[in-house]
Amino acid sequence: MDKVKILWADDEIEILKPHVMFLEQKGYEVDTSNNGDEALDMIKSRAYDIVFLDEQMPGMSGIETLEQIKNQYPNLPVVMITKSEEESIMEDAIGSNIADYLIKPVKPNQILLSLKKNLENKKLVSEKSTLSYQQEFRNIGMEISNNLDYQEWSEIYKKLTRWEIELERSKDEGIREVLKMQKEEANQVFSKFIEKNYLDWIHGKRDSKPVMSHTLMREEVFPRLDKNDNPLFLILIDNLRYDQWKIIQPLIEENFRIENDDIYYSILPSTTQYARNSIFAGLLPSEIEKKYPQYWTNEWEEGTKNQYEGELLGQQLKRFGRNIKYSYNKVLNLNVGKKLAESLPNLMSNKLNVIVYNFVDMLSHARTEMEIIRELAEDEAAYRSLMLSWFEHSSLYDIFTYLAENKIDVLITTDHGSVRVNNPVKIVGDRETNTNLRYKFGRSLNYNKKDVFEVEQPETVFLPRANVSTSYAFCRTNDFFAYPNNYNYYVNYYKNTFQHGGISIEELLVPFISLKAK
């Protein structure tokens, strides 16, 4: 392994020879300079891993040298060393993105600690994360096989998500593969858990049941609405998985305190048409079709399927006695998002403001259809990274910033998640069969019953039926439906894409976050 290369620039470098020798004995390679101009020339001619820079040098000062380094080599770590503790000098250095700040006289162990912190931190964190997960692997495995209830499944998913994000830093591919296998095992057991309990939950046959799409507003939103004097904002980011929430959480926490980090259960099918309409209607799909036929468009009918969410929200507010002023806004593109951000002051007189923000869902579909997006988000970690990059530069981030400045409480949620599919399941259907890869409905579906969660009577799960013989079939874990015709092409095209509509922890266990402005 190559030695770490250090450049140390200080006009009193001769006095620091013992420090240099100490570092060389520890296995580091150290070059020295006594002025800023020479240091810059050395950096141009040789690749250094880190620079130690004296703040008070004759000629070009340390701050000026630092600015030159950061302009040309923004990712090169620079440790500033100074005799002065003046606040202005410290602020100038920190504002220029220094890696560390040391006050003279500097001890050799301080230098060593700074090196380890800046150059070995990722390696140390990776090793610690790997060891910690190895220790917890057995515990999680025992929990998975321990007949969990719905709350315990939420906690398991949180744990798995935490380790998935932490182990991104690990260079140990073996440990990441172990985690992947444990997550697959969890999904298999979770699918059985859903199939066993889903009907009882939606029929109200259990005293203990999770908050679900159709009960989210009355169980989670309305209680907060009733005790909140200021406007309340509910921001629904379409298709936001729990791991994606955890990735953007640090940005949110710059302006908000997390009051509750909860998970609720999406209904089946875990898609926008069914789950999101249910959220705003406070009803299950077939109940919406029956009670508000003017606001429901079936999947086999022409027309947009989620165009009446605002009207459904209004009806639900009335049904539950919330005669309040409210707004509903849906953001489908950049311009609409910018206009909404600009119009936020106009919404402050409303008791409730609902914003549906559709980016993650579009990203999921674009990843399937566009090769360049598939390459940019080739795996779970890259998919999260793309989400974070978008959020950081989005009008949605501007909206959060404005709301925090005005001390407005915010709820973040979604309608469903998505799962990365890789295992094809054969199915045969007629021309009327829907196109979704994670669930199918039709009158002549043909499949291996062991491969799917089968619902022969749609009314038992409150789903509409096109005709008397309509049935539904749902994929589990990371399966996806494929037709026997042109099978290989179909499988290769859709394998490793992110889909939703079926049964997995990633699709059904979705975030509900309560924020308090700092």
GUVO-535072 format. One record per residue (C-alpha): residue number from 1; x, y, z. Coordinates in pm, whole numbers, m for minus. Layout:
BEGIN
+-----+--------+--------+--------+
|   i |     px |     py |     pz |
+-----+--------+--------+--------+
| NUM |      X |      Y |      Z |
...
+-----+--------+--------+--------+
This chain:
BEGIN
+-----+--------+--------+--------+
|   i |     px |     py |     pz |
+-----+--------+--------+--------+
|   1 |      0 |      0 |      0 |
|   2 |    136 |    349 |    m94 |
|   3 |    248 |    575 |    188 |
|   4 |     35 |    875 |    279 |
|   5 |    200 |   1186 |    130 |
|   6 |    199 |   1500 |    347 |
|   7 |    304 |   1854 |    258 |
|   8 |    388 |   2073 |    557 |
|   9 |    429 |   2445 |    485 |
|  10 |    561 |   2663 |    768 |
|  11 |    818 |   2947 |    770 |
|  12 |    968 |   2788 |   1085 |
|  13 |    983 |   2439 |    935 |
|  14 |   1336 |   2382 |   1070 |
|  15 |   1205 |   2403 |   1425 |
|  16 |    945 |   2138 |   1335 |
|  17 |   1200 |   1875 |   1222 |
|  18 |   1126 |   1653 |   1527 |
|  19 |    759 |   1649 |   1426 |
|  20 |    849 |   1557 |   1068 |
|  21 |   1078 |   1275 |   1187 |
|  22 |    802 |   1150 |   1419 |
|  23 |    561 |   1124 |   1125 |
|  24 |    821 |    952 |    904 |
|  25 |    879 |    694 |   1177 |
|  26 |    502 |    632 |   1177 |
|  27 |    520 |    547 |    805 |
|  28 |    415 |    878 |    650 |
|  29 |    603 |   1049 |    368 |
|  30 |    655 |   1420 |    446 |
|  31 |    765 |   1703 |    215 |
|  32 |    829 |   2048 |    361 |
|  33 |    818 |   2410 |    246 |
|  34 |    876 |   2744 |    420 |
|  35 |    644 |   2963 |    209 |
|  36 |    308 |   2963 |     31 |
|  37 |    434 |   3014 |   m326 |
|  38 |    666 |   2715 |   m307 |
|  39 |    392 |   2505 |   m145 |
|  40 |    155 |   2577 |   m437 |
|  41 |    426 |   2480 |   m689 |
|  42 |    486 |   2154 |   m501 |
|  43 |    115 |   2072 |   m497 |
|  44 |    102 |   2127 |   m875 |
|  45 |    394 |   1888 |   m933 |
|  46 |    301 |   1612 |   m689 |
|  47 |    m20 |   1453 |   m560 |
|  48 |    m50 |   1498 |   m183 |
|  49 |   m304 |   1335 |     46 |
|  50 |   m312 |   1623 |    298 |
|  51 |   m151 |   1962 |    361 |
|  52 |    m47 |   2117 |    696 |
|  53 |    m44 |   2494 |    651 |
|  54 |     92 |   2765 |    882 |
|  55 |   m145 |   3062 |    899 |
|  56 |    130 |   3324 |    961 |
|  57 |    391 |   3306 |    683 |
|  58 |    574 |   3599 |    520 |
|  59 |    478 |   3681 |    162 |
|  60 |    166 |   3485 |     73 |
|  61 |    m16 |   3422 |    402 |
|  62 |   m160 |   3090 |    507 |
|  63 |   m518 |   3211 |    441 |
|  64 |   m421 |   3330 |     89 |
|  65 |   m242 |   3002 |     20 |
|  66 |   m545 |   2812 |    146 |
|  67 |   m773 |   3002 |    m95 |
|  68 |   m542 |   2919 |   m387 |
|  69 |   m533 |   2550 |   m290 |
|  70 |   m911 |   2527 |   m255 |
|  71 |   m965 |   2702 |   m591 |
|  72 |   m748 |   2452 |   m773 |
|  73 |   m780 |   2138 |   m555 |
|  74 |  m1113 |   2165 |   m367 |
|  75 |  m1101 |   1806 |   m236 |
|  76 |   m747 |   1822 |    m96 |
|  77 |   m771 |   1826 |    288 |
|  78 |   m590 |   2122 |    448 |
|  79 |   m513 |   2149 |    821 |
|  80 |   m456 |   2509 |    933 |
|  81 |   m197 |   2570 |   1209 |
|  82 |   m169 |   2909 |   1383 |
|  83 |    m34 |   3085 |   1689 |
|  84 |   m338 |   3310 |   1698 |
|  85 |   m677 |   3232 |   1846 |
|  86 |   m839 |   3539 |   1696 |
|  87 |  m1199 |   3459 |   1599 |
|  88 |  m1178 |   3638 |   1262 |
|  89 |   m881 |   3428 |   1149 |
|  90 |  m1056 |   3111 |   1260 |
|  91 |  m1373 |   3212 |   1073 |
|  92 |  m1174 |   3288 |    754 |
|  93 |  m1009 |   2947 |    767 |
|  94 |  m1327 |   2754 |    849 |
|  95 |  m1513 |   2945 |    576 |
|  96 |  m1256 |   2814 |    329 |
|  97 |  m1344 |   2453 |    414 |
|  98 |  m1041 |   2349 |    616 |
|  99 |  m1023 |   1988 |    731 |
| 100 |   m896 |   2077 |   1080 |
| 101 |   m764 |   2366 |   1289 |
| 102 |   m468 |   2340 |   1534 |
| 103 |   m318 |   2601 |   1771 |
| 104 |     62 |   2625 |   1821 |
| 105 |    258 |   2485 |   1988 |
| 106 |    147 |   2162 |   1822 |
| 107 |    232 |   1827 |   1977 |
| 108 |    320 |   1528 |   1756 |
| 109 |     19 |   1331 |   1884 |
| 110 |   m214 |   1616 |   1780 |
| 111 |    m80 |   1592 |   1427 |
| 112 |   m122 |   1215 |   1430 |
| 113 |   m479 |   1244 |   1557 |
| 114 |   m563 |   1496 |   1283 |
| 115 |   m423 |   1261 |   1019 |
| 116 |   m622 |    967 |   1146 |
| 117 |   m938 |   1177 |   1171 |
| 118 |   m910 |   1308 |    815 |
| 119 |   m749 |   1021 |    624 |
| 120 |   m839 |    708 |    816 |
| 121 |  m1181 |    810 |    944 |
| 122 |  m1372 |    641 |    659 |
| 123 |  m1171 |    323 |    703 |
| 124 |  m1219 |    322 |   1082 |
| 125 |  m1592 |    394 |   1052 |
| 126 |  m1624 |    118 |    792 |
| 127 |  m1445 |   m135 |   1013 |
| 128 |  m1651 |    m36 |   1318 |
| 129 |  m1978 |    m60 |   1121 |
| 130 |  m1886 |   m403 |    988 |
| 131 |  m1800 |   m534 |   1334 |
| 132 |  m2116 |   m385 |   1488 |
| 133 |  m2340 |   m541 |   1223 |
| 134 |  m2170 |   m879 |   1266 |
| 135 |  m2256 |   m858 |   1635 |
| 136 |  m2618 |   m765 |   1567 |
| 137 |  m2672 |  m1005 |   1275 |
| 138 |  m2767 |  m1292 |   1505 |
| 139 |  m3006 |  m1075 |   1708 |
| 140 |  m3189 |   m951 |   1398 |
| 141 |  m3210 |  m1306 |   1264 |
| 142 |  m3368 |  m1428 |   1587 |
| 143 |  m3617 |  m1140 |   1586 |
| 144 |  m3724 |  m1210 |   1227 |
| 145 |  m3819 |  m1566 |   1315 |
| 146 |  m3997 |  m1466 |   1636 |
| 147 |  m4360 |  m1415 |   1525 |
| 148 |  m4339 |  m1034 |   1517 |
| 149 |  m4634 |   m795 |   1537 |
| 150 |  m4679 |   m497 |   1306 |
| 151 |  m4488 |   m256 |   1535 |
| 152 |  m4196 |   m495 |   1569 |
| 153 |  m4178 |   m529 |   1190 |
| 154 |  m4146 |   m151 |   1166 |
| 155 |  m3853 |   m162 |   1409 |
| 156 |  m3685 |   m444 |   1215 |
| 157 |  m3714 |   m243 |    894 |
| 158 |  m3563 |     59 |   1066 |
| 159 |  m3270 |   m152 |   1186 |
| 160 |  m3210 |   m305 |    843 |
| 161 |  m3227 |     40 |    682 |
| 162 |  m2978 |    178 |    931 |
| 163 |  m2730 |    m99 |    856 |
| 164 |  m2783 |    m72 |    483 |
| 165 |  m2689 |    297 |    492 |
| 166 |  m2399 |    249 |    737 |
| 167 |  m2246 |    m40 |    544 |
| 168 |  m2239 |    165 |    222 |
| 169 |  m1906 |    294 |    356 |
| 170 |  m1768 |    m56 |    404 |
| 171 |  m1528 |   m199 |    149 |
| 172 |  m1623 |   m545 |    273 |
| 173 |  m1849 |   m674 |     m5 |
| 174 |  m1902 |   m993 |    191 |
| 175 |  m2074 |   m819 |    481 |
| 176 |  m2298 |   m623 |    241 |
| 177 |  m2397 |   m953 |     79 |
| 178 |  m2483 |  m1096 |    422 |
| 179 |  m2707 |   m796 |    491 |
| 180 |  m2873 |   m835 |    151 |
| 181 |  m2951 |  m1200 |    228 |
| 182 |  m3087 |  m1108 |    573 |
| 183 |  m3312 |   m847 |    416 |
| 184 |  m3440 |  m1104 |    165 |
| 185 |  m3513 |  m1345 |    451 |
| 186 |  m3698 |  m1066 |    634 |
| 187 |  m3904 |   m995 |    323 |
| 188 |  m4006 |  m1359 |    286 |
| 189 |  m4126 |  m1377 |    647 |
| 190 |  m4289 |  m1034 |    622 |
| 191 |  m4488 |  m1141 |    314 |
| 192 |  m4634 |  m1434 |    507 |
| 193 |  m4714 |  m1198 |    794 |
| 194 |  m4906 |   m963 |    561 |
| 195 |  m5099 |  m1246 |    395 |
| 196 |  m5198 |  m1378 |    736 |
| 197 |  m5316 |  m1045 |    882 |
| 198 |  m5415 |   m810 |    600 |
| 199 |  m5783 |   m907 |    574 |
| 200 |  m5838 |   m886 |    950 |
| 201 |  m5679 |   m539 |    961 |
| 202 |  m5889 |   m384 |    686 |
| 203 |  m6207 |   m550 |    818 |
| 204 |  m6136 |   m412 |   1168 |
| 205 |  m6124 |   m758 |   1325 |
| 206 |  m5814 |   m686 |   1531 |
| 207 |  m5794 |   m456 |   1831 |
| 208 |  m5427 |   m406 |   1755 |
| 209 |  m5372 |   m303 |   1394 |
| 210 |  m5141 |    m61 |   1217 |
| 211 |  m5225 |    282 |   1082 |
| 212 |  m5294 |    223 |    713 |
| 213 |  m5348 |    440 |    406 |
| 214 |  m5722 |    485 |    463 |
| 215 |  m5682 |    565 |    835 |
| 216 |  m5372 |    786 |    812 |
| 217 |  m5553 |   1120 |    806 |
| 218 |  m5789 |   1053 |   1095 |
| 219 |  m5537 |    872 |   1316 |
| 220 |  m5224 |   1079 |   1254 |
| 221 |  m5307 |   1408 |   1080 |
| 222 |  m5636 |   1519 |   1238 |
| 223 |  m5514 |   1493 |   1602 |
| 224 |  m5218 |   1717 |   1516 |
| 225 |  m5445 |   1950 |   1322 |
| 226 |  m5679 |   1990 |   1620 |
| 227 |  m5407 |   2094 |   1867 |
| 228 |  m5213 |   2315 |   1625 |
| 229 |  m5287 |   2689 |   1629 |
| 230 |  m5061 |   2767 |   1332 |
| 231 |  m5107 |   2633 |    978 |
| 232 |  m5013 |   2266 |    939 |
| 233 |  m4840 |   2147 |    623 |
| 234 |  m4869 |   1784 |    508 |
| 235 |  m4609 |   1714 |    240 |
| 236 |  m4655 |   1384 |     59 |
| 237 |  m4351 |   1288 |   m151 |
| 238 |  m4477 |   1024 |   m392 |
| 239 |  m4296 |    687 |   m366 |
| 240 |  m4059 |    794 |    m86 |
| 241 |  m3902 |    487 |     73 |
| 242 |  m3796 |    493 |    437 |
| 243 |  m3426 |    470 |    345 |
| 244 |  m3464 |    772 |    117 |
| 245 |  m3619 |    964 |    405 |
| 246 |  m3317 |    877 |    623 |
| 247 |  m3084 |   1008 |    353 |
| 248 |  m3252 |   1351 |    337 |
| 249 |  m3309 |   1368 |    714 |
| 250 |  m2978 |   1549 |    791 |
| 251 |  m3076 |   1829 |    552 |
| 252 |  m3419 |   1855 |    711 |
| 253 |  m3265 |   1863 |   1059 |
| 254 |  m3076 |   2181 |    976 |
| 255 |  m3405 |   2365 |   1027 |
| 256 |  m3640 |   2120 |   1201 |
| 257 |  m3644 |   1895 |   1504 |
| 258 |  m3778 |   1544 |   1441 |
| 259 |  m4068 |   1494 |   1683 |
| 260 |  m4173 |   1151 |   1557 |
| 261 |  m4007 |    916 |   1312 |
| 262 |  m4287 |    666 |   1246 |
| 263 |  m4390 |    407 |    990 |
| 264 |  m4739 |    326 |    868 |
| 265 |  m4866 |     50 |    634 |
| 266 |  m4968 |    109 |    274 |
| 267 |  m5272 |    m78 |    147 |
| 268 |  m5264 |   m320 |   m148 |
| 269 |  m5199 |   m261 |   m429 |
| 270 |  m4915 |    m41 |   m306 |
| 271 |  m4949 |    201 |   m599 |
| 272 |  m5042 |    567 |   m634 |
| 273 |  m5393 |    510 |   m769 |
| 274 |  m5505 |    294 |   m479 |
| 275 |  m5295 |    405 |   m182 |
| 276 |  m5297 |    781 |   m238 |
| 277 |  m5667 |    805 |   m319 |
| 278 |  m5730 |    606 |     m1 |
| 279 |  m5522 |    848 |    206 |
| 280 |  m5719 |   1153 |     94 |
| 281 |  m6058 |    985 |     88 |
| 282 |  m6015 |    806 |    420 |
| 283 |  m6172 |    506 |    250 |
| 284 |  m6060 |    186 |     80 |
| 285 |  m6074 |    173 |   m303 |
| 286 |  m6407 |     m4 |   m351 |
| 287 |  m6560 |    223 |    m84 |
| 288 |  m6446 |    530 |   m280 |
| 289 |  m6591 |    381 |   m599 |
| 290 |  m6925 |    328 |   m425 |
| 291 |  m6948 |    650 |   m220 |
| 292 |  m6786 |    895 |   m465 |
| 293 |  m6817 |    744 |   m816 |
| 294 |  m6761 |   1090 |   m966 |
| 295 |  m6413 |   1098 |   m806 |
| 296 |  m6300 |    743 |   m886 |
| 297 |  m6165 |    618 |  m1220 |
| 298 |  m6104 |    245 |  m1238 |
| 299 |  m5779 |    116 |  m1376 |
| 300 |  m5948 |    m36 |  m1681 |
| 301 |  m6119 |    294 |  m1763 |
| 302 |  m5985 |    589 |  m1962 |
| 303 |  m5870 |    898 |  m1772 |
| 304 |  m5627 |   1013 |  m1504 |
| 305 |  m5656 |    801 |  m1192 |
| 306 |  m5559 |   1058 |   m925 |
| 307 |  m5716 |   1379 |  m1051 |
| 308 |  m5970 |   1421 |   m766 |
| 309 |  m5749 |   1393 |   m458 |
| 310 |  m5826 |   1751 |   m350 |
| 311 |  m6200 |   1683 |   m373 |
| 312 |  m6164 |   1357 |   m178 |
| 313 |  m5966 |   1540 |     91 |
| 314 |  m6244 |   1798 |    119 |
| 315 |  m6506 |   1525 |    158 |
| 316 |  m6306 |   1351 |    429 |
| 317 |  m6259 |   1675 |    623 |
| 318 |  m6637 |   1731 |    614 |
| 319 |  m6718 |   1372 |    716 |
| 320 |  m6502 |   1406 |   1026 |
| 321 |  m6628 |   1751 |   1119 |
| 322 |  m6322 |   1953 |   1022 |
| 323 |  m6487 |   2252 |    860 |
| 324 |  m6162 |   2437 |    802 |
| 325 |  m5992 |   2636 |    532 |
| 326 |  m5745 |   2414 |    348 |
| 327 |  m5546 |   2391 |     26 |
| 328 |  m5433 |   2105 |   m195 |
| 329 |  m5143 |   2142 |   m441 |
| 330 |  m4978 |   1884 |   m664 |
| 331 |  m4628 |   1943 |   m803 |
| 332 |  m4552 |   1748 |  m1121 |
| 333 |  m4267 |   1955 |  m1266 |
| 334 |  m4000 |   2213 |  m1184 |
| 335 |  m4199 |   2523 |  m1284 |
| 336 |  m4501 |   2428 |  m1073 |
| 337 |  m4268 |   2367 |   m777 |
| 338 |  m4107 |   2710 |   m814 |
| 339 |  m4444 |   2885 |   m841 |
| 340 |  m4570 |   2704 |   m531 |
| 341 |  m4259 |   2804 |   m334 |
| 342 |  m4319 |   3166 |   m434 |
| 343 |  m4687 |   3152 |   m335 |
| 344 |  m4635 |   3007 |     16 |
| 345 |  m4724 |   3337 |    192 |
| 346 |  m5074 |   3306 |     39 |
| 347 |  m5122 |   2968 |    213 |
| 348 |  m5055 |   3092 |    565 |
| 349 |  m5419 |   3173 |    630 |
| 350 |  m5519 |   2806 |    579 |
| 351 |  m5550 |   2566 |    870 |
| 352 |  m5424 |   2273 |    658 |
| 353 |  m5207 |   2277 |    346 |
| 354 |  m5145 |   1954 |    156 |
| 355 |  m4864 |   1935 |   m100 |
| 356 |  m4814 |   1627 |   m317 |
| 357 |  m4465 |   1629 |   m466 |
| 358 |  m4398 |   1389 |   m747 |
| 359 |  m4031 |   1337 |   m817 |
| 360 |  m3922 |   1006 |   m668 |
| 361 |  m4198 |    821 |   m853 |
| 362 |  m4093 |    983 |  m1181 |
| 363 |  m3732 |    891 |  m1104 |
| 364 |  m3836 |    529 |  m1048 |
| 365 |  m4017 |    514 |  m1383 |
| 366 |  m3738 |    701 |  m1564 |
| 367 |  m3485 |    454 |  m1427 |
| 368 |  m3680 |    172 |  m1588 |
| 369 |  m3720 |    344 |  m1924 |
| 370 |  m3395 |    542 |  m1962 |
| 371 |  m3053 |    377 |  m1978 |
| 372 |  m2867 |    684 |  m1849 |
| 373 |  m3083 |    703 |  m1533 |
| 374 |  m3038 |    331 |  m1481 |
| 375 |  m2661 |    381 |  m1489 |
| 376 |  m2678 |    678 |  m1252 |
| 377 |  m2888 |    477 |  m1004 |
| 378 |  m2746 |    131 |  m1060 |
| 379 |  m2804 |      9 |   m705 |
| 380 |  m2979 |    105 |   m382 |
| 381 |  m2697 |    332 |   m262 |
| 382 |  m2680 |    519 |   m594 |
| 383 |  m3060 |    549 |   m602 |
| 384 |  m3050 |    713 |   m258 |
| 385 |  m2766 |    941 |   m365 |
| 386 |  m2959 |   1059 |   m670 |
| 387 |  m3259 |   1132 |   m450 |
| 388 |  m3042 |   1335 |   m209 |
| 389 |  m2882 |   1534 |   m489 |
| 390 |  m3222 |   1622 |   m633 |
| 391 |  m3368 |   1720 |   m296 |
| 392 |  m3077 |   1945 |   m205 |
| 393 |  m3132 |   2156 |   m518 |
| 394 |  m3511 |   2134 |   m541 |
| 395 |  m3791 |   2381 |   m484 |
| 396 |  m3915 |   2135 |   m220 |
| 397 |  m3604 |   2211 |    m13 |
| 398 |  m3682 |   2583 |    m56 |
| 399 |  m4035 |   2514 |     72 |
| 400 |  m3900 |   2344 |    385 |
| 401 |  m3661 |   2635 |    444 |
| 402 |  m3943 |   2891 |    419 |
| 403 |  m4169 |   2692 |    653 |
| 404 |  m3892 |   2659 |    912 |
| 405 |  m3824 |   3034 |    902 |
| 406 |  m4192 |   3093 |    973 |
| 407 |  m4205 |   2837 |   1257 |
| 408 |  m4457 |   2614 |   1077 |
| 409 |  m4501 |   2247 |   1175 |
| 410 |  m4467 |   1998 |    892 |
| 411 |  m4565 |   1636 |    837 |
| 412 |  m4376 |   1432 |    577 |
| 413 |  m4520 |   1111 |    437 |
| 414 |  m4575 |    913 |    120 |
| 415 |  m4826 |    677 |    m37 |
| 416 |  m4605 |    372 |    m97 |
| 417 |  m4244 |    267 |   m148 |
| 418 |  m4074 |     56 |   m413 |
| 419 |  m3862 |   m257 |   m428 |
| 420 |  m3578 |   m358 |   m657 |
| 421 |  m3703 |   m662 |   m845 |
| 422 |  m3490 |   m942 |   m986 |
| 423 |  m3690 |  m1266 |   m977 |
| 424 |  m3941 |  m1324 |  m1264 |
| 425 |  m4268 |  m1507 |  m1200 |
| 426 |  m4458 |  m1636 |  m1503 |
| 427 |  m4816 |  m1529 |  m1553 |
| 428 |  m5065 |  m1551 |  m1839 |
| 429 |  m5355 |  m1308 |  m1885 |
| 430 |  m5587 |  m1179 |  m2154 |
| 431 |  m5582 |   m838 |  m2323 |
| 432 |  m5773 |   m678 |  m2037 |
| 433 |  m5502 |   m762 |  m1782 |
| 434 |  m5328 |   m456 |  m1635 |
| 435 |  m4962 |   m375 |  m1705 |
| 436 |  m4820 |   m336 |  m1352 |
| 437 |  m4528 |   m575 |  m1281 |
| 438 |  m4603 |   m631 |   m912 |
| 439 |  m4975 |   m709 |   m922 |
| 440 |  m5221 |   m826 |  m1184 |
| 441 |  m5596 |   m832 |  m1211 |
| 442 |  m5808 |   m996 |  m1476 |
| 443 |  m6064 |  m1267 |  m1544 |
| 444 |  m5840 |  m1543 |  m1674 |
| 445 |  m5510 |  m1516 |  m1489 |
| 446 |  m5294 |  m1825 |  m1500 |
| 447 |  m4996 |  m1869 |  m1264 |
| 448 |  m4845 |  m2101 |  m1009 |
| 449 |  m5050 |  m2037 |   m694 |
| 450 |  m4743 |  m2091 |   m475 |
| 451 |  m4571 |  m1792 |   m637 |
| 452 |  m4828 |  m1524 |   m552 |
| 453 |  m5068 |  m1385 |   m293 |
| 454 |  m5398 |  m1463 |   m460 |
| 455 |  m5725 |  m1273 |   m404 |
| 456 |  m6006 |  m1449 |   m589 |
| 457 |  m6280 |  m1227 |   m440 |
| 458 |  m6169 |   m859 |   m474 |
| 459 |  m6447 |   m734 |   m247 |
| 460 |  m6285 |   m915 |     47 |
| 461 |  m5992 |   m670 |     25 |
| 462 |  m6212 |   m374 |    m80 |
| 463 |  m6088 |   m366 |   m439 |
| 464 |  m6303 |   m292 |   m746 |
| 465 |  m6377 |   m566 |   m996 |
| 466 |  m6421 |   m521 |  m1370 |
| 467 |  m6653 |   m821 |  m1397 |
| 468 |  m6777 |  m1123 |  m1205 |
| 469 |  m6465 |  m1331 |  m1265 |
| 470 |  m6202 |  m1062 |  m1187 |
| 471 |  m5928 |  m1174 |   m947 |
| 472 |  m5604 |  m1017 |   m821 |
| 473 |  m5255 |  m1164 |   m781 |
| 474 |  m4973 |   m991 |   m591 |
| 475 |  m4598 |  m1049 |   m612 |
| 476 |  m4399 |  m1099 |   m296 |
| 477 |  m4048 |   m988 |   m190 |
| 478 |  m3843 |   m905 |   m505 |
| 479 |  m4050 |  m1097 |   m762 |
| 480 |  m4203 |   m944 |  m1074 |
| 481 |  m4453 |  m1078 |  m1326 |
| 482 |  m4336 |  m1174 |  m1674 |
| 483 |  m4533 |  m1312 |  m1969 |
| 484 |  m4412 |  m1633 |  m2137 |
| 485 |  m4423 |  m1459 |  m2478 |
| 486 |  m4089 |  m1289 |  m2546 |
| 487 |  m3994 |  m1395 |  m2194 |
| 488 |  m3615 |  m1341 |  m2205 |
| 489 |  m3637 |   m990 |  m2348 |
| 490 |  m3903 |   m894 |  m2092 |
| 491 |  m3703 |  m1032 |  m1799 |
| 492 |  m3376 |   m866 |  m1902 |
| 493 |  m3549 |   m531 |  m1955 |
| 494 |  m3721 |   m518 |  m1615 |
| 495 |  m3473 |   m705 |  m1396 |
| 496 |  m3313 |   m481 |  m1130 |
| 497 |  m3566 |   m201 |  m1179 |
| 498 |  m3759 |    m40 |   m892 |
| 499 |  m4127 |   m135 |   m895 |
| 500 |  m4426 |   m108 |   m664 |
| 501 |  m4770 |   m260 |   m618 |
| 502 |  m4684 |   m582 |   m437 |
| 503 |  m4583 |   m707 |    m92 |
| 504 |  m4244 |   m615 |     53 |
| 505 |  m4119 |   m417 |    349 |
| 506 |  m3986 |   m151 |    110 |
| 507 |  m4328 |   m100 |    m53 |
| 508 |  m4565 |   m134 |    243 |
| 509 |  m4371 |     12 |    538 |
| 510 |  m4354 |    381 |    461 |
| 511 |  m4250 |    690 |    660 |
| 512 |  m4469 |    929 |    852 |
| 513 |  m4254 |   1205 |   1001 |
| 514 |  m4355 |   1488 |   1233 |
| 515 |  m4134 |   1801 |   1227 |
| 516 |  m4112 |   2098 |   1463 |
| 517 |  m3938 |   2413 |   1336 |
| 518 |  m3629 |   2501 |   1542 |
+-----+--------+--------+--------+
